[in-house]
Amino acid sequence: MEEIAAARKRTVADYMAAANAYYYATRDPLGAAGDFTTAPEISQMFGEMIGIWIADLWSRAGKPPFYYVELGPGRGTLAADALRVMARFGAKPLGVQLVETSPALRAAQLARVPGARHHDEVDSLPDDAPLIIVANEFFDALPIHQYVATEEGWRERMVERQGESLVPVAGEVSADDAIPAPLRASAPGTIVETAPVSAAIMQRCAFRLARQGGAMLAIDYGYSGPAAGDSLQAVKAHRFADPFADPGEVDLTAHVDFTPLAEVARAAGARPFGPVEQGEWLRAMGIDARLVSLSAAAPDRADELAGQRDRLTGANAMGRLFKALALTAPDWPAPAGFPPDRKD
Ligand code: SAH
């Protein structure tokens, strides 16, 4: 990570993009031996509920040929769990298309989903059938810009080298126009984040759904903005770390603001639903019934399985902090587990 360590002054977004590109390219960060654990790595029930959601929607859409697409599929665990359940309902995709930049994780994904095709970007996905797109803890890894309120107005937050350390500093150019109107009058020191890279990817997915049919499910630790706050965080070996120390050796994430993602999707011709809380959505998809049947099949694992369900759905665990946002093509049915589209 010499390029980042030797850094010129650069935006938080540039810093986050460069650090995470190196971080993900050079390791499999998931699981107990890694830096962090995600919902599909906690329990097979997570991917299974996504598989049920897809099979139900696909069935009500008239069972068209489709591609299963995943953005940032990690180890491929979610895809393997979802595809296994989908197959039971006859929902067999024409192909599995994974958008993933990390060579280390591409290899892990192929081991779990043999025959999957990899893409660097959404733009190269096939365009001859509907896409059903899943993105779990993908958008939180994409770069965010940060802006800080100063006595002289808003400034973009930059990362600068001072001696041996990298430190966040206020930039020199006015950034008032980058701030959503409801937040503009915030007190000095307030931080506001924007995620134009995430919005651009969401827009491309929504254009595809509008053009070729399909749906999308995006799940992340996030909120419905506009809201102020510094959500940039670093995790190493399951502990919080300084986001400006050790670039490329820690996982950098930011909370996802679902409001602009839903807005950009609607403007691009898709229909957004939610966000709803992950716990609520998993219960609506039948996670409690799935727990009962898994526990009946393996009584000695009943406590462990119940613990996994609690981690995924509990109000003090992932259940409320994580949210699900769905998109559908305009002529596809409404997705299960979401309130109806307000614009209907
Ligand atoms: N969805 C998985 C992994 C989440 S970690 C899970 O739930 O377990 C984030 C994932 O996004 C990793 O697979 C990482 O390599 C990938 N990723 C990060 N930035 C990316 C980018 N710009 N383009 C494509 N994939 C990216």
Boltz pocket constraint, residues with backbone or C-beta under 6 A from the ligand:
constraints:
  - pocket:
      binder: B
      contacts: [[A, 20], [A, 24], [A, 30], [A, 38], [A, 39], [A, 40], [A, 41], [A, 71], [A, 72], [A, 73], [A, 74], [A, 75], [A, 78], [A, 99], [A, 100], [A, 101], [A, 102], [A, 105], [A, 119], [A, 120], [A, 135], [A, 136], [A, 137], [A, 138], [A, 141], [A, 142]]
      max_distance: 6.0
